[in-house]
Amino acid sequence: MIVVATADFELYHGVVTELRDRGVTFTTIEPADELPDRTEAIVVGPEDEIDVPGDVAVVEADPAEPRRAVEDLLAIMRGEAGRIVVGVDPGEKPGIAVLAGDVVIGAFQVPPDQVGDVVRREVEDAADPLVRIGDGARLVGSRIVDDLEAVPVEVVDETGTTPYLGTGARGMGDVLAAVNIARIEGERVDSIDIDPTAGELDRIKERSREESETNRAIDEALARRVAAGELTIEEALAEHREDDA
């Protein structure tokens, strides 16, 4: 049995919400109360004082990070968490999956420029984390690898990683692909040197046309700088307007 025992309201609310969202059975007590029979793990706050038998696992939770506390708690209940592996399916809006062993403990879908922040946060306390990135969207993948210079990264052949999506599963493909990518061994890399293809440059130009107030696309030189991560589309459009002026 999982027990939440804290006088910290913020911590109590955060941990209870996380446990309910995951469908986990638990009970709550006041720190001064006796532990229920069959208690296996208990969540407490930094200021809570409670006598806990030696055979009960204790997770001291930070009120600002209840999700991390619940992940630690569930890892204990599973017996062994396993290595933290983060799978990333790159693209226009990358999917991210965080696995502890074979268990998915977190999932996200964020813009490409936020992937690095999310991954670093998720592996911050991990002893030996690994990030695996699909090889499909090479330009996006290259920028993500460069942004994760302090974290071990493997590039994975993502062929066949996107599953068939049935009714009601629309929009989940990138995240589910990230789960599959996390489970495939790849090639260890420190960077990805790429030369954008003509098709990739054309897509960047078309995106710039769509975002331009005057329906004009940037030129190839600026498109290459966008592909290399030197400029955003907005910055390239600004330079394009200055050149015309």
Backbone as CSV, one residue per row, in Angstrom:
resi,resn,N_x,N_y,N_z,CA_x,CA_y,CA_z,C_x,C_y,C_z
1,MET,0.842,-1.204,0.000,0.000,0.000,0.000,0.871,1.246,0.000
2,ILE,0.443,2.246,-0.739,1.107,3.540,-0.775,0.385,4.494,0.167
3,VAL,1.157,5.228,0.959,0.587,6.159,1.933,1.171,7.547,1.704
4,VAL,0.306,8.550,1.698,0.737,9.946,1.651,0.524,10.534,3.037
5,ALA,1.627,11.009,3.663,1.553,11.525,5.035,2.321,12.833,5.111
6,THR,1.633,13.942,4.932,2.300,15.237,4.976,1.334,16.313,5.467
7,ALA,1.894,17.280,6.202,1.114,18.430,6.641,1.229,19.590,5.659
8,ASP,2.023,19.397,4.597,2.223,20.440,3.578,1.085,20.339,2.556
9,PHE,0.199,21.327,2.548,-0.978,21.253,1.668,-0.578,21.229,0.195
10,GLU,0.397,22.064,-0.185,0.826,22.106,-1.586,1.353,20.743,-2.032
11,LEU,2.189,20.140,-1.184,2.729,18.820,-1.509,1.615,17.783,-1.561
12,TYR,0.721,17.805,-0.562,-0.389,16.853,-0.525,-1.217,16.926,-1.803
13,HIS,-1.603,18.125,-2.180,-2.442,18.300,-3.371,-1.721,17.817,-4.629
14,GLY,-0.435,18.177,-4.769,0.311,17.795,-5.967,0.494,16.296,-6.089
15,VAL,0.888,15.643,-4.995,1.133,14.193,-5.032,-0.170,13.426,-5.235
16,VAL,-1.216,13.816,-4.519,-2.510,13.126,-4.652,-3.045,13.256,-6.077
17,THR,-2.905,14.444,-6.665,-3.365,14.649,-8.043,-2.603,13.750,-9.010
18,GLU,-1.281,13.682,-8.848,-0.468,12.833,-9.725,-0.853,11.364,-9.574
19,LEU,-1.055,10.901,-8.359,-1.417,9.501,-8.130,-2.789,9.190,-8.737
20,ARG,-3.740,10.107,-8.566,-5.073,9.880,-9.128,-5.039,9.874,-10.649
21,ASP,-4.251,10.780,-11.230,-4.152,10.832,-12.688,-3.600,9.536,-13.259
22,ARG,-2.776,8.844,-12.491,-2.164,7.594,-12.961,-2.965,6.358,-12.548
23,GLY,-4.078,6.565,-11.846,-4.906,5.438,-11.438,-4.288,4.580,-10.362
24,VAL,-3.438,5.178,-9.504,-2.733,4.436,-8.460,-3.572,4.419,-7.184
25,THR,-3.684,3.249,-6.554,-4.398,3.123,-5.291,-3.502,3.583,-4.143
26,PHE,-4.039,4.417,-3.266,-3.239,4.932,-2.147,-4.184,5.339,-1.028
27,THR,-3.610,5.694,0.117,-4.377,6.252,1.214,-3.601,7.409,1.809
28,THR,-4.287,8.248,2.569,-3.635,9.403,3.185,-3.855,9.371,4.692
29,ILE,-2.839,9.872,5.418,-2.934,9.978,6.873,-2.253,11.265,7.308
30,GLU,-2.489,11.660,8.561,-1.728,12.743,9.161,-0.371,12.197,9.606
31,PRO,0.683,13.030,9.576,2.018,12.532,9.963,2.057,11.893,11.344
32,ALA,1.177,12.321,12.264,1.198,11.771,13.626,0.430,10.454,13.748
33,ASP,-0.320,10.087,12.715,-1.115,8.866,12.774,-0.240,7.622,12.590
34,GLU,-0.771,6.485,13.047,-0.074,5.218,12.828,-0.216,4.796,11.362
35,LEU,0.827,4.155,10.861,0.772,3.675,9.482,-0.217,2.527,9.364
36,PRO,-0.977,2.469,8.292,-1.888,1.335,8.078,-1.104,0.034,7.902
37,ASP,-1.775,-1.068,8.165,-1.171,-2.369,7.898,-0.863,-2.487,6.409
38,ARG,0.160,-3.243,6.078,0.584,-3.533,4.710,1.138,-2.296,3.983
39,THR,1.552,-1.261,4.746,2.175,-0.099,4.114,3.518,-0.511,3.518
40,GLU,3.710,-0.245,2.226,4.959,-0.572,1.543,5.829,0.643,1.277
41,ALA,5.183,1.793,1.035,5.929,3.015,0.738,5.136,4.210,1.218
42,ILE,5.861,5.264,1.605,5.218,6.447,2.142,5.850,7.695,1.545
43,VAL,5.002,8.676,1.252,5.468,9.968,0.741,5.347,10.997,1.856
44,VAL,6.457,11.698,2.133,6.456,12.730,3.163,7.097,13.995,2.593
45,GLY,6.913,15.105,3.310,7.545,16.353,2.932,8.810,16.588,3.724
46,PRO,9.619,17.568,3.323,10.891,17.854,4.003,10.725,18.209,5.476
47,GLU,9.588,18.776,5.846,9.380,19.213,7.231,8.571,18.216,8.059
48,ASP,8.127,17.128,7.459,7.304,16.166,8.189,8.162,15.236,9.030
49,GLU,7.752,15.030,10.272,8.427,14.097,11.158,7.512,12.908,11.406
50,ILE,7.997,11.719,11.046,7.165,10.527,11.154,8.057,9.315,11.376
51,ASP,7.636,8.430,12.272,8.367,7.197,12.537,7.967,6.154,11.502
52,VAL,8.965,5.651,10.796,8.695,4.698,9.728,9.501,3.427,9.972
53,PRO,8.858,2.260,9.967,9.602,0.997,10.127,10.644,0.818,9.022
54,GLY,11.653,0.058,9.296,12.745,-0.119,8.344,12.361,-0.789,7.053
55,ASP,11.258,-1.551,7.050,10.862,-2.255,5.819,9.922,-1.421,4.937
56,VAL,9.679,-0.161,5.309,8.822,0.721,4.516,9.693,1.743,3.783
57,ALA,9.513,1.823,2.472,10.282,2.779,1.670,9.734,4.186,1.887
58,VAL,10.653,5.154,1.970,10.260,6.543,2.202,10.713,7.407,1.027
59,VAL,9.783,8.184,0.479,10.102,9.156,-0.559,9.850,10.541,0.014
60,GLU,10.922,11.333,0.167,10.773,12.718,0.621,10.572,13.599,-0.597
61,ALA,9.422,14.213,-0.684,9.023,14.911,-1.901,9.240,16.416,-1.789
62,ASP,9.607,17.010,-2.907,9.694,18.463,-3.027,8.315,18.969,-3.446
63,PRO,7.711,19.896,-2.690,6.384,20.398,-3.065,6.320,20.959,-4.481
64,ALA,7.468,21.434,-4.990,7.488,22.013,-6.336,7.573,20.953,-7.426
65,GLU,7.875,19.687,-7.072,8.029,18.637,-8.077,7.312,17.365,-7.650
66,PRO,5.997,17.405,-7.511,5.278,16.200,-7.081,5.368,15.060,-8.087
67,ARG,5.429,15.387,-9.376,5.485,14.313,-10.385,6.748,13.480,-10.235
68,ARG,7.873,14.144,-9.969,9.125,13.397,-9.802,9.043,12.482,-8.578
69,ALA,8.419,12.971,-7.521,8.272,12.150,-6.324,7.432,10.908,-6.610
70,VAL,6.355,11.083,-7.370,5.496,9.948,-7.704,6.229,8.963,-8.611
71,GLU,7.035,9.462,-9.535,7.813,8.562,-10.388,8.795,7.748,-9.554
72,ASP,9.452,8.392,-8.590,10.364,7.665,-7.693,9.603,6.619,-6.893
73,LEU,8.421,6.999,-6.434,7.604,6.088,-5.645,7.196,4.864,-6.457
74,LEU,6.739,5.084,-7.687,6.317,3.968,-8.521,7.490,3.082,-8.918
75,ALA,8.674,3.687,-9.091,9.862,2.888,-9.387,10.166,1.949,-8.233
76,ILE,10.019,2.441,-7.007,10.246,1.605,-5.822,9.229,0.472,-5.779
77,MET,7.974,0.789,-6.065,6.926,-0.226,-6.003,7.113,-1.289,-7.080
78,ARG,7.732,-0.917,-8.202,7.998,-1.901,-9.260,9.181,-2.789,-8.917
79,GLY,9.961,-2.408,-7.919,11.108,-3.208,-7.510,12.408,-2.640,-8.010
80,GLU,12.479,-2.263,-9.287,13.693,-1.668,-9.843,13.301,-0.818,-11.040
81,ALA,13.700,0.438,-11.023,13.273,1.347,-12.080,13.911,1.026,-13.412
82,GLY,15.168,0.641,-13.399,15.887,0.459,-14.649,16.465,1.772,-15.139
83,ARG,17.227,1.726,-16.216,17.872,2.915,-16.747,16.845,3.890,-17.331
84,ILE,17.084,5.175,-17.125,16.225,6.190,-17.715,16.657,6.412,-19.167
85,VAL,15.745,6.132,-20.100,15.985,6.338,-21.526,14.894,7.250,-22.059
86,VAL,15.312,8.297,-22.767,14.362,9.239,-23.348,14.352,9.047,-24.865
87,GLY,13.186,8.784,-25.413,13.040,8.671,-26.855,12.470,9.956,-27.418
88,VAL,13.019,10.406,-28.554,12.547,11.636,-29.193,12.235,11.348,-30.657
89,ASP,10.995,11.637,-31.047,10.609,11.563,-32.453,10.625,12.986,-32.993
90,PRO,11.673,13.385,-33.727,11.794,14.778,-34.163,10.812,15.100,-35.281
91,GLY,10.604,16.375,-35.477,9.680,16.824,-36.516,9.196,18.214,-36.199
92,GLU,8.054,18.604,-36.792,7.500,19.930,-36.545,7.158,20.119,-35.071
93,LYS,6.639,19.082,-34.435,6.335,19.126,-33.008,6.743,17.788,-32.405
94,PRO,7.992,17.676,-31.972,8.529,16.378,-31.559,7.759,15.728,-30.413
95,GLY,7.690,14.394,-30.489,7.167,13.614,-29.378,8.319,13.172,-28.502
96,ILE,8.100,13.143,-27.194,9.126,12.746,-26.232,8.523,11.709,-25.299
97,ALA,9.244,10.613,-25.063,8.800,9.589,-24.119,9.943,9.277,-23.164
98,VAL,9.629,9.219,-21.882,10.624,8.925,-20.847,10.339,7.539,-20.298
99,LEU,11.313,6.642,-20.399,11.143,5.271,-19.931,12.092,4.971,-18.776
100,ALA,11.585,4.277,-17.772,12.418,3.716,-16.704,12.366,2.210,-16.896
101,GLY,13.451,1.644,-17.442,13.379,0.262,-17.876,12.408,0.167,-19.032
102,ASP,11.395,-0.695,-18.907,10.390,-0.850,-19.959,9.115,-0.071,-19.680
103,VAL,9.110,0.697,-18.607,7.888,1.395,-18.195,7.933,2.859,-18.618
104,VAL,6.892,3.317,-19.293,6.794,4.720,-19.682,6.366,5.532,-18.465
105,ILE,7.218,6.488,-18.045,6.900,7.281,-16.861,6.607,8.740,-17.198
106,GLY,6.763,9.120,-18.469,6.469,10.488,-18.865,6.341,10.595,-20.364
107,ALA,5.496,11.507,-20.828,5.315,11.719,-22.268,5.001,13.185,-22.515
108,PHE,5.560,13.726,-23.600,5.408,15.145,-23.908,5.346,15.329,-25.426
109,GLN,4.798,16.465,-25.832,4.887,16.900,-27.222,5.052,18.410,-27.204
110,VAL,6.215,18.883,-27.652,6.576,20.294,-27.530,7.213,20.783,-28.826
111,PRO,7.326,22.090,-29.023,8.055,22.610,-30.182,9.527,22.204,-30.125
112,PRO,10.196,22.156,-31.280,11.595,21.696,-31.317,12.519,22.455,-30.372
113,ASP,12.329,23.770,-30.211,13.250,24.539,-29.381,13.048,24.301,-27.888
114,GLN,12.025,23.525,-27.511,11.808,23.204,-26.101,12.240,21.795,-25.728
115,VAL,12.635,21.001,-26.725,12.999,19.607,-26.459,14.166,19.509,-25.484
116,GLY,15.212,20.304,-25.707,16.384,20.242,-24.846,16.050,20.502,-23.388
117,ASP,15.219,21.510,-23.130,14.848,21.839,-21.756,14.069,20.699,-21.108
118,VAL,13.133,20.111,-21.855,12.338,19.011,-21.315,13.231,17.810,-20.993
119,VAL,14.101,17.449,-21.924,14.962,16.277,-21.719,15.897,16.501,-20.538
120,ARG,16.525,17.658,-20.469,17.444,17.923,-19.349,16.725,17.844,-18.010
121,ARG,15.509,18.353,-17.951,14.737,18.282,-16.703,14.428,16.837,-16.326
122,GLU,14.081,16.023,-17.322,13.680,14.647,-17.035,14.848,13.759,-16.619
123,VAL,16.064,14.067,-17.056,17.221,13.213,-16.737,18.093,13.827,-15.656
124,GLU,17.651,14.935,-15.082,18.497,15.700,-14.156,19.077,14.849,-13.030
125,ASP,18.259,13.995,-12.419,18.712,13.205,-11.269,19.022,11.760,-11.626
126,ALA,18.986,11.418,-12.904,19.243,10.033,-13.324,20.734,9.720,-13.268
127,ALA,21.066,8.504,-12.848,22.467,8.126,-12.691,23.165,7.916,-14.031
128,ASP,22.477,7.301,-14.982,23.114,6.981,-16.267,22.098,7.117,-17.394
129,PRO,21.637,8.333,-17.679,20.568,8.500,-18.669,21.077,8.338,-20.093
130,LEU,20.140,8.086,-20.990,20.449,7.967,-22.415,19.300,8.567,-23.208
131,VAL,19.630,9.306,-24.263,18.620,9.868,-25.156,18.754,9.202,-26.517
132,ARG,17.630,8.755,-27.065,17.610,8.164,-28.404,16.704,8.990,-29.295
133,ILE,17.249,9.448,-30.430,16.537,10.323,-31.349,16.351,9.638,-32.695
134,GLY,15.151,9.708,-33.234,14.902,9.144,-34.553,15.641,9.902,-35.635
135,ASP,15.931,9.214,-36.732,16.742,9.817,-37.804,15.896,10.428,-38.919
136,GLY,14.577,10.542,-38.710,13.702,10.985,-39.795,13.848,12.444,-40.175
137,ALA,13.628,13.350,-39.230,13.727,14.788,-39.499,15.136,15.240,-39.139
138,ARG,16.052,15.126,-40.095,17.471,15.298,-39.784,17.818,16.701,-39.307
139,LEU,17.181,17.719,-39.874,17.506,19.087,-39.483,17.115,19.347,-38.031
140,VAL,15.914,18.945,-37.672,15.461,19.111,-36.294,16.298,18.254,-35.357
141,GLY,16.544,17.008,-35.757,17.345,16.104,-34.926,18.736,16.638,-34.670
142,SER,19.332,17.243,-35.687,20.674,17.794,-35.545,20.703,18.899,-34.497
143,ARG,19.711,19.786,-34.526,19.669,20.872,-33.544,19.446,20.339,-32.134
144,ILE,18.628,19.295,-32.010,18.381,18.708,-30.684,19.656,18.084,-30.135
145,VAL,20.384,17.349,-30.973,21.647,16.739,-30.540,22.619,17.811,-30.069
146,ASP,22.738,18.884,-30.824,23.646,19.970,-30.434,23.230,20.589,-29.105
147,ASP,21.922,20.642,-28.848,21.417,21.247,-27.619,21.606,20.340,-26.411
148,LEU,21.880,19.039,-26.652,22.016,18.077,-25.558,23.461,17.628,-25.397
149,GLU,24.387,18.565,-25.503,25.802,18.212,-25.519,26.273,17.517,-24.243
150,ALA,25.567,17.700,-23.130,26.005,17.095,-21.867,25.330,15.750,-21.597
151,VAL,24.448,15.297,-22.509,23.711,14.050,-22.307,24.067,13.066,-23.410
152,PRO,24.356,11.787,-23.072,24.643,10.790,-24.114,23.466,10.628,-25.074
153,VAL,23.768,10.635,-26.372,22.710,10.567,-27.390,23.034,9.470,-28.396
154,GLU,22.010,8.709,-28.783,22.086,7.764,-29.889,21.085,8.164,-30.956
155,VAL,21.468,8.005,-32.215,20.545,8.217,-33.329,20.029,6.857,-33.776
156,VAL,18.717,6.744,-33.910,18.046,5.465,-34.141,17.357,5.473,-35.502
157,ASP,17.400,4.346,-36.199,16.618,4.164,-37.421,15.151,4.085,-37.020
158,GLU,14.376,5.116,-37.370,12.997,5.174,-36.900,11.999,4.539,-37.866
159,THR,12.497,3.808,-38.861,11.600,3.139,-39.803,10.638,2.223,-39.058
160,GLY,9.359,2.412,-39.270,8.357,1.537,-38.672,8.024,1.837,-37.223
161,THR,8.501,2.954,-36.684,8.240,3.231,-35.270,6.888,3.914,-35.033
162,THR,6.306,4.518,-36.065,4.997,5.154,-35.897,3.904,4.109,-36.060
163,PRO,3.105,3.853,-35.021,2.100,2.789,-35.097,0.848,3.236,-35.830
164,TYR,0.029,2.264,-36.186,-1.292,2.561,-36.732,-2.140,3.172,-35.621
165,LEU,-2.834,4.254,-35.925,-3.655,4.932,-34.932,-5.128,4.681,-35.226
166,GLY,-5.811,4.060,-34.279,-7.225,3.791,-34.446,-8.083,4.966,-34.014
167,THR,-9.360,4.753,-33.952,-10.316,5.788,-33.571,-9.988,6.344,-32.189
168,GLY,-9.936,7.676,-32.087,-9.685,8.322,-30.806,-8.227,8.530,-30.475
169,ALA,-7.324,8.011,-31.316,-5.896,8.119,-31.021,-5.205,9.177,-31.869
170,ARG,-5.970,9.968,-32.586,-5.384,10.989,-33.448,-4.530,11.958,-32.633
171,GLY,-3.345,12.270,-33.159,-2.443,13.195,-32.485,-1.443,12.521,-31.569
172,MET,-1.577,11.207,-31.357,-0.681,10.494,-30.446,0.502,9.856,-31.162
173,GLY,0.529,9.927,-32.486,1.539,9.195,-33.248,2.962,9.551,-32.896
174,ASP,3.274,10.835,-32.753,4.653,11.238,-32.465,5.118,10.746,-31.098
175,VAL,4.228,10.802,-30.116,4.589,10.352,-28.766,4.772,8.836,-28.737
176,LEU,3.862,8.095,-29.402,3.995,6.636,-29.428,5.234,6.215,-30.211
177,ALA,5.559,6.956,-31.275,6.796,6.675,-32.001,8.001,6.898,-31.104
178,ALA,7.942,7.930,-30.252,9.046,8.199,-29.332,9.247,7.041,-28.347
179,VAL,8.152,6.413,-27.927,8.256,5.245,-27.053,9.019,4.131,-27.767
180,ASN,8.656,3.866,-29.021,9.334,2.821,-29.788,10.800,3.167,-30.039
181,ILE,11.073,4.433,-30.331,12.454,4.871,-30.565,13.299,4.649,-29.318
182,ALA,12.733,4.912,-28.147,13.478,4.737,-26.898,13.910,3.295,-26.684
183,ARG,13.221,2.342,-27.315,13.493,0.920,-27.096,14.412,0.313,-28.151
184,ILE,14.905,1.149,-29.085,15.761,0.651,-30.167,17.199,1.146,-29.976
185,GLU,18.149,0.238,-30.029,19.554,0.648,-29.932,19.955,1.415,-31.182
186,GLY,20.742,2.489,-30.987,21.171,3.306,-32.106,22.672,3.507,-32.129
187,GLU,23.097,4.492,-32.880,24.514,4.815,-33.009,24.829,6.030,-32.139
188,ARG,25.822,5.882,-31.275,26.208,6.980,-30.387,26.812,8.126,-31.204
189,VAL,26.343,9.358,-30.951,26.816,10.520,-31.704,27.050,11.688,-30.757
190,ASP,27.926,12.597,-31.176,28.114,13.862,-30.470,27.515,15.017,-31.259
191,SER,27.340,14.813,-32.562,26.730,15.826,-33.417,26.297,15.154,-34.706
192,ILE,25.480,15.848,-35.475,25.037,15.359,-36.785,25.383,16.420,-37.815
193,ASP,26.312,16.099,-38.687,26.670,17.024,-39.761,25.826,16.692,-40.981
194,ILE,25.019,17.636,-41.413,24.122,17.375,-42.537,24.140,18.538,-43.506
195,ASP,23.857,18.209,-44.745,23.669,19.217,-45.772,22.213,19.110,-46.209
196,PRO,21.407,20.146,-45.985,19.980,20.032,-46.293,19.726,19.728,-47.768
197,THR,18.740,18.887,-48.017,18.379,18.545,-49.385,17.576,19.686,-50.008
198,ALA,17.422,19.621,-51.330,16.635,20.637,-52.023,15.200,20.650,-51.516
199,GLY,14.658,19.467,-51.219,13.291,19.389,-50.711,13.151,20.033,-49.340
200,GLU,14.157,19.826,-48.477,14.111,20.434,-47.149,14.189,21.956,-47.237
201,LEU,15.035,22.451,-48.147,15.125,23.895,-48.335,13.823,24.460,-48.883
202,ASP,13.195,23.720,-49.784,11.916,24.175,-50.345,10.845,24.259,-49.258
203,ARG,10.861,23.293,-48.315,9.872,23.321,-47.241,10.090,24.526,-46.327
204,ILE,11.350,24.857,-46.069,11.650,26.030,-45.248,11.186,27.302,-45.949
205,LYS,11.447,27.376,-47.264,10.995,28.548,-48.026,9.472,28.669,-47.989
206,GLU,8.798,27.543,-48.130,7.340,27.569,-48.127,6.811,27.996,-46.757
207,ARG,7.447,27.525,-45.695,7.036,27.952,-44.350,7.231,29.451,-44.188
208,SER,8.336,29.973,-44.744,8.574,31.412,-44.632,7.512,32.197,-45.411
209,ARG,7.084,31.657,-46.550,6.035,32.322,-47.334,4.727,32.361,-46.535
210,GLU,4.419,31.243,-45.862,3.185,31.171,-45.087,3.192,32.153,-43.921
211,GLU,4.378,32.396,-43.341,4.469,33.286,-42.189,4.724,34.737,-42.588
212,SER,5.015,34.970,-43.863,5.307,36.319,-44.328,4.025,37.122,-44.498
213,GLU,4.062,38.380,-44.063,2.895,39.245,-44.220,2.672,39.624,-45.681
214,THR,3.726,39.516,-46.481,3.619,39.902,-47.897,3.610,38.694,-48.826
215,ASN,3.500,37.468,-48.234,3.444,36.236,-49.023,4.698,36.052,-49.880
216,ARG,5.857,36.443,-49.333,7.122,36.275,-50.054,8.018,35.315,-49.288
217,ALA,8.692,34.433,-50.016,9.575,33.440,-49.401,10.993,33.990,-49.288
218,ILE,11.731,33.492,-48.299,13.144,33.846,-48.174,13.936,33.155,-49.273
219,ASP,15.166,33.645,-49.520,15.981,33.038,-50.571,16.717,31.806,-50.027
220,GLU,17.448,31.115,-50.904,18.096,29.857,-50.509,19.173,30.067,-49.463
221,ALA,19.917,31.166,-49.553,20.984,31.407,-48.574,20.410,31.517,-47.163
222,LEU,19.312,32.253,-47.028,18.678,32.367,-45.719,18.053,31.041,-45.291
223,ALA,17.495,30.293,-46.256,16.905,28.993,-45.942,17.963,28.042,-45.392
224,ARG,19.178,28.112,-45.946,20.263,27.259,-45.443,20.645,27.638,-44.015
225,ARG,20.598,28.918,-43.697,20.922,29.356,-42.341,19.842,28.916,-41.356
226,VAL,18.592,28.891,-41.820,17.512,28.368,-40.989,17.712,26.868,-40.766
227,ALA,18.056,26.151,-41.835,18.280,24.707,-41.733,19.408,24.380,-40.767
228,ALA,20.417,25.232,-40.724,21.569,25.005,-39.842,21.294,25.427,-38.406
229,GLY,20.144,26.033,-38.177,19.813,26.477,-36.833,20.370,27.831,-36.473
230,GLU,20.953,28.543,-37.450,21.522,29.860,-37.175,20.438,30.924,-37.042
231,LEU,19.320,30.736,-37.728,18.220,31.690,-37.710,16.893,30.964,-37.533
232,THR,15.951,31.645,-36.913,14.572,31.159,-36.942,13.917,31.684,-38.223
233,ILE,12.742,31.174,-38.552,12.003,31.669,-39.711,11.742,33.170,-39.561
234,GLU,11.343,33.580,-38.352,11.047,35.001,-38.116,12.287,35.865,-38.340
235,GLU,13.446,35.414,-37.848,14.684,36.178,-38.026,15.086,36.239,-39.495
236,ALA,14.904,35.119,-40.200,15.235,35.104,-41.625,14.338,36.049,-42.412
237,LEU,13.054,36.095,-42.076,12.142,37.016,-42.741,12.533,38.468,-42.470
238,ALA,12.974,38.752,-41.246,13.399,40.118,-40.911,14.618,40.518,-41.752
239,GLU,15.595,39.600,-41.887,16.769,39.894,-42.714,16.372,40.070,-44.179
240,HIS,15.431,39.260,-44.612,14.960,39.349,-45.986,14.339,40.709,-46.260
241,ARG,13.561,41.207,-45.315,12.947,42.530,-45.476,14.000,43.626,-45.481
242,GLU,15.041,43.481,-44.630,16.100,44.482,-44.586,16.871,44.513,-45.910
243,ASP,17.127,43.316,-46.457,17.857,43.264,-47.728,17.066,43.941,-48.844
244,ASP,15.755,43.744,-48.844,14.920,44.358,-49.868,14.888,45.881,-49.717
245,ALA,14.951,46.322,-48.455,14.907,47.762,-48.217,16.194,48.440,-48.680
